[in-house]
Amino acid sequence: QVQLVESGGGLVQPGGSLRLSCVASGRIRRINTMGWYRQAPGKQRELVATFSSAGVTNYADSVKGRFTVSRDNAKNTVYLEMNSLKPEDTAVYYCNGDITNIVFRTNVYWGQGTQVIVSS
């Protein structure tokens, strides 16, 4: 089994910063793409940023220049550095991983989500 556990959410004022972390654990052979999605109340889940095993990053237009996704392969961890936060960034942020387990089965896994609230 593979698990993804997020941390780092919370309440921040507009213009502030937060750093989210997501650790993958379990019977992992290879982590392919890892990234972040978010879901605001009443809206569909949307992509925020991803980081492929080849080192390619991808960002939603709404966060380009403000958010940075990074990855520590030795720690099976992906990070999301969020700067210049806006109220519209308020959402539950979910970690996502495309992971191959030790019996060579590849699945997409999700974390439980971490709440980010941007409000004064």
Secondary structure as GFF3:
##gff-version 3
##sequence-region A 1 120
A	DSSP	beta_strand	2	7	.	.	.	ID=ss1
A	DSSP	beta_strand	10	12	.	.	.	ID=ss2
A	DSSP	beta_strand	18	26	.	.	.	ID=ss3
A	DSSP	beta_strand	28	39	.	.	.	ID=ss4
A	DSSP	beta_strand	46	51	.	.	.	ID=ss5
A	DSSP	beta_strand	57	59	.	.	.	ID=ss6
A	DSSP	beta_strand	67	72	.	.	.	ID=ss7
A	DSSP	three_ten_helix	73	75	.	.	.	ID=ss8
A	DSSP	beta_strand	77	82	.	.	.	ID=ss9
A	DSSP	three_ten_helix	87	89	.	.	.	ID=ss10
A	DSSP	beta_strand	91	101	.	.	.	ID=ss11
A	DSSP	beta_strand	106	110	.	.	.	ID=ss12
A	DSSP	beta_strand	114	118	.	.	.	ID=ss13
###
